[in-house]
Amino acid sequence: MLIRTQDQQSIYNMNNMDSIQIDKAYVKKDDVKYVVKANFSDRSDCYLGKYKTQEIALGILDNICKLYVFNKNGVYQMPEV
């Protein structure tokens, strides 16, 4: 399955990913965002999308899982939310 980044600038193949996780990203001192991040076997990573709350980011992970189960050949577009 392919995942297109939130900014629509990149597409990644899930077959090449080791994991997808949520991380905190500090935009400014008190401005925390939650990023959905892909990790690769060469220890590199990339941000797929950035969200205001952890709950929204968890919902995005749920949506990726659901689409993958039903359509491994699909494309998931990271939403703006």
Secondary structure as the mmCIF struct_conf table of DSSP 4:
data_model
#
loop_
_struct_conf.conf_type_id
_struct_conf.id
_struct_conf.beg_label_comp_id
_struct_conf.beg_label_asym_id
_struct_conf.beg_label_seq_id
_struct_conf.end_label_comp_id
_struct_conf.end_label_asym_id
_struct_conf.end_label_seq_id
STRN STRN1 LEU A 2 ARG A 4
TURN_TY1_P TURN_TY1_P1 GLN A 6 ASP A 7
BEND BEND1 GLN A 8 GLN A 9
STRN STRN2 ILE A 11 ASN A 13
HELX_RH_3T_P HELX_RH_3T_P1 MET A 14 ASN A 16
STRN STRN3 MET A 17 LYS A 28
TURN_TY1_P TURN_TY1_P2 LYS A 29 ASP A 30
STRN STRN4 ASP A 31 PHE A 40
TURN_TY1_P TURN_TY1_P3 SER A 41 ASP A 42
BEND BEND2 ARG A 43 ARG A 43
STRN STRN5 ASP A 45 TYR A 51
BEND BEND3 LYS A 52 THR A 53
HELX_RH_AL_P HELX_RH_AL_P1 GLN A 54 PHE A 70
TURN_TY1_P TURN_TY1_P4 LYS A 72 ASN A 73
STRN STRN6 VAL A 75 GLN A 77
HELX_LH_PP_P HELX_LH_PP_P1 MET A 78 PRO A 79
#
